[in-house]
Amino acid sequence: MKFPHWDLHQPRAFGRKVLLARSGSDESSASYTIKRQFTVQYDYATNTEKDTGIIYTVSAPGVGLLFHDVGNIGEDDTTFEFLYIHGPHDVATNGDVTFCNALLAIS
């Protein structure tokens, strides 16, 4: 399985914690909340990365959970393939269509 396009340009750092919570909407009738809280462990010797935690959790009022990538996931940055996927990873397994379906659900 190949990396989705969105993942190729994320910053790489050993032990880096990424924290983000964001809410927003272009319309007052639709809103969403994105939460990200994960640790990046990069191994320069093997050119691999492990992301652990809440990679994406997106929810909307009245709808609930739209999608999430949680748990841990291993990636080979040489071949751009996943080494393993533990936990539900909607974006990693379904790609950009996950974002499109979420937007349709709240529009």
DODODREN-134725 format. One line per 8 residues: their letters; for each residue x, y, z of N, C-alpha, C. Coordinates in Angstrom, 1 decimal. Each point is the difference from the previous one (the first is absolute). Layout:
// residues N
A = X:Y:Z:X:Y:Z:X:Y:Z  ...
END
This chain:
// residues 107
MKFPHWDL = 0.9:-1.2:0.0:-0.9:1.2:0.0:0.9:1.2:0.0  -0.3:1.0:-0.8:0.8:1.2:-0.2:-0.5:1.1:1.0  0.9:0.9:0.3:-0.4:1.2:0.8:-1.1:0.8:-0.7  -1.0:0.5:0.7:-0.8:1.0:-0.7:0.8:1.3:-0.2  -0.4:0.8:-1.0:0.8:1.2:-0.4:0.2:0.9:1.2  -1.0:0.2:0.9:0.1:0.9:1.1:1.1:-0.3:0.9  0.5:-1.2:0.1:1.0:-0.4:1.0:1.4:0.2:-0.4  0.3:0.2:-1.3:1.3:0.1:-0.4:0.8:1.2:0.4
HQPRAFGR = -0.7:1.1:0.4:0.6:1.2:0.3:0.0:0.4:1.5  -0.3:-1.0:0.8:-0.1:0.3:1.4:1.5:0.1:0.6  0.2:0.9:0.9:1.4:0.1:0.6:0.4:-1.3:0.7  1.2:-0.3:-0.1:0.5:-1.2:0.6:1.0:0.3:1.2  -0.2:-0.6:1.1:0.9:0.3:1.1:-0.1:-1.2:1.0  1.1:-0.4:0.6:-0.1:-1.0:1.0:-0.6:0.5:1.3  -1.1:-0.7:0.4:-0.6:0.3:1.3:-0.8:1.3:0.0  -0.3:0.6:-1.2:-0.7:1.2:0.0:-1.5:-0.2:0.3
KVLLARSG = -0.5:0.8:0.9:-1.5:0.0:0.3:-0.7:1.0:-0.8  -1.1:-0.4:-0.6:-0.8:0.9:-0.8:-1.3:0.2:0.7  -0.4:1.2:0.3:-1.3:0.3:0.7:-0.7:1.0:-0.8  -1.3:-0.3:-0.2:-0.8:1.0:-0.8:-1.5:-0.3:0.3  -0.7:1.0:0.3:-1.4:0.0:0.0:-0.6:1.1:-0.7  -0.9:-0.2:-0.9:-0.5:1.1:-0.9:-1.5:-0.3:-0.3  -0.7:1.1:0.0:-1.4:0.0:-0.4:-0.2:1.0:-1.1  -1.0:-0.3:-0.8:-0.2:1.0:-1.1:-1.1:-0.4:-0.9
SDESSASY = -0.4:1.0:-0.8:-1.0:-0.2:-1.1:-0.1:1.3:-0.8  -0.3:-0.2:-1.3:-0.3:1.1:-0.8:-1.5:0.5:0.1  -0.8:-0.9:0.5:-1.4:0.3:0.2:-0.4:-0.1:1.5  -0.9:0.8:0.5:-0.4:-0.1:1.4:-0.8:-1.2:0.2  -0.6:-0.6:-1.0:-0.8:-1.2:0.2:0.8:-1.3:0.1  1.3:0.0:-0.4:0.8:-1.2:0.1:1.3:0.3:0.7  0.4:-0.8:0.9:1.2:0.2:0.8:0.7:-1.4:0.3  1.2:0.1:0.3:0.8:-1.2:0.3:1.1:0.3:1.0
TIKRQFTV = 0.5:-1.1:0.6:1.2:0.2:0.9:1.0:-1.1:-0.4  1.2:0.4:-0.2:1.1:-0.9:-0.3:0.9:0.0:1.2  0.4:-1.2:0.5:1.0:-0.1:1.0:1.1:-0.9:-0.4  1.2:0.4:0.2:1.2:-0.8:-0.3:1.0:0.1:1.2  0.4:-1.2:0.5:1.0:0.0:1.1:0.7:-1.3:-0.2  1.2:0.1:-0.6:0.8:-1.3:-0.2:1.5:0.3:0.1  0.7:-1.1:0.1:1.5:0.1:0.1:0.5:-0.7:-1.2  1.0:0.7:-0.6:0.7:-0.5:-1.2:1.4:-0.5:0.5
QYDYATNT = 0.3:-1.2:-0.4:1.3:-0.6:0.3:0.6:-0.4:-1.4  1.1:0.7:-0.3:0.7:-0.2:-1.3:1.3:-0.7:0.2  0.3:-1.1:-0.7:1.2:-0.7:0.0:0.8:0.3:-1.2  1.0:0.8:0.1:0.8:0.4:-1.2:0.8:-1.2:-0.6  0.4:-0.9:0.8:0.7:-1.2:-0.5:-0.8:-0.8:-0.9  -1.3:-0.2:0.3:-0.8:-0.8:-0.9:-1.0:0.8:-0.8  0.0:1.3:0.1:-0.9:0.9:-0.7:-1.4:-0.4:0.2  -0.4:-0.3:1.2:-1.4:-0.3:0.4:-0.5:0.9:1.0
EKDTGIIY = -1.3:0.1:0.1:-0.7:0.9:0.9:-1.1:-0.8:0.7  -0.2:0.3:1.3:-1.1:-0.5:0.8:-0.8:1.1:0.6  -1.3:0.1:-0.4:-0.9:1.0:0.6:-0.9:-0.7:1.0  -0.1:0.6:1.2:-0.8:-0.7:1.1:-0.9:1.1:0.6  -1.3:-0.4:0.1:-0.9:0.9:0.7:-1.2:0.4:-0.9  -0.5:1.2:0.2:-1.1:0.5:-0.8:0.5:0.7:-1.2  0.2:-0.7:-1.2:0.4:0.7:-1.2:-1.0:0.9:-0.5  -1.3:-0.4:-0.1:-1.1:0.8:-0.3:-1.2:-0.5:0.8
TVSAPGVG = -0.8:0.9:0.5:-1.3:-0.3:0.5:-0.9:1.2:-0.4  -1.0:-0.3:-0.8:-0.8:1.1:-0.5:-1.5:-0.3:0.4  -0.6:1.0:0.6:-1.4:-0.2:0.4:-0.8:1.3:-0.3  -1.3:-0.2:0.0:-0.9:1.1:-0.3:-1.2:0.0:1.0  -0.5:1.1:0.4:-1.2:0.1:0.9:-1.2:-0.6:-0.7  -0.7:-0.9:0.7:-1.2:-0.6:-0.6:0.3:-1.2:-0.9  1.3:-0.2:-0.4:0.3:-1.1:-0.8:0.9:-1.0:0.8  0.9:0.6:0.8:0.9:-0.9:0.7:1.3:-0.2:-0.7
LLFHDVGN = 0.6:-1.1:0.1:1.3:-0.3:-0.6:-0.1:-0.1:-1.5  0.8:0.8:-0.7:0.0:-0.1:-1.5:1.0:-1.0:-0.5  1.2:0.1:0.6:1.1:-1.0:-0.3:1.1:0.2:1.0  0.8:-1.0:0.0:1.2:0.0:0.9:1.1:-0.9:-0.4  1.2:0.4:0.3:1.2:-0.8:-0.2:0.6:0.0:1.4  -0.1:-1.1:0.7:0.5:-0.1:1.4:0.8:-1.3:0.2  0.9:0.0:0.9:0.8:-1.2:0.3:1.4:0.2:-0.5  0.6:-0.9:-0.7:1.3:0.3:-0.5:0.2:-0.6:-1.4
IGEDDTTF = 0.9:0.6:-0.8:0.1:-0.3:-1.4:1.5:0.1:-0.3  0.6:-1.0:-0.7:1.4:0.1:-0.4:0.1:0.2:-1.5  0.9:0.8:-0.4:0.2:0.4:-1.4:1.5:-0.1:-0.4  0.2:-0.5:-1.2:1.3:-0.1:-0.6:0.1:1.2:-0.9  0.9:0.9:0.3:0.1:1.2:-0.9:0.9:-0.2:-1.2  0.5:-1.2:-0.2:0.8:-0.3:-1.2:-1.0:-0.5:-1.1  -0.9:-0.9:0.4:-0.9:-0.6:-0.9:-1.4:0.7:0.0  -0.2:0.8:1.0:-1.3:0.7:0.2:-1.2:-1.0:0.2
EFLYIHGP = 0.3:-1.0:0.8:-1.0:-1.0:0.3:-0.1:-0.1:1.5  -1.2:-0.4:0.5:-0.3:-0.2:1.4:0.6:-1.4:0.4  0.7:0.0:1.1:0.6:-1.2:0.5:-1.0:-0.8:0.8  -0.8:0.8:0.8:-1.1:-0.6:0.8:-1.0:1.1:0.3  -1.2:-0.4:0.3:-1.1:0.9:0.4:-0.7:-0.7:1.2  0.1:0.7:1.2:-0.7:-0.5:1.2:-1.1:1.0:0.4  -1.2:-0.4:0.1:-1.1:0.9:0.3:-0.7:0.5:-1.2  -1.1:0.7:0.1:-0.7:0.5:-1.1:0.7:1.2:-0.6
HDVATNGD = 0.2:-0.1:-1.3:0.7:1.1:-0.7:-0.7:0.2:-1.3  -1.1:0.8:0.1:-0.9:0.2:-1.2:0.7:0.7:-1.1  0.8:1.0:0.3:0.7:0.8:-1.0:1.1:-0.8:-0.7  0.8:-0.8:0.9:1.0:-0.8:-0.6:-0.5:-1.1:-0.9  -1.1:-0.6:0.4:-0.5:-1.1:-0.8:-0.9:0.4:-1.2  -0.7:1.2:0.2:-0.9:0.4:-1.1:0.4:1.2:-0.8  1.0:0.7:0.5:0.5:1.2:-0.7:-0.8:1.2:0.1  0.1:0.9:-1.0:-0.6:1.3:0.0:-1.5:-0.1:0.0
VTFCNALL = -0.6:-1.0:-0.5:-1.4:-0.2:0.0:-0.6:0.1:1.4  0.7:-0.3:1.0:-0.4:0.1:1.4:-0.4:1.5:0.3  0.9:0.9:-0.4:-0.3:1.4:0.2:-1.3:0.5:-0.7  -0.1:-0.5:-1.3:-1.2:0.4:-0.8:-1.3:-0.5:0.6  0.0:-1.3:0.5:-1.2:-0.5:0.6:-0.3:0.7:1.3  1.0:0.4:0.7:-0.3:0.8:1.3:-0.7:1.3:-0.4  0.5:0.7:-1.0:-0.5:1.3:-0.4:-1.5:-0.2:-0.5  -0.2:-1.1:-0.7:-1.4:-0.2:-0.5:-0.9:-0.3:1.2
AIS = 0.5:-0.7:1.0:-0.9:-0.3:1.1:-0.4:1.2:0.8  0.8:1.1:0.0:-0.4:1.2:0.8:-0.6:1.1:-0.9  0.0:-0.2:-1.3:-0.5:1.1:-0.8:-1.5:-0.1:-0.3
END
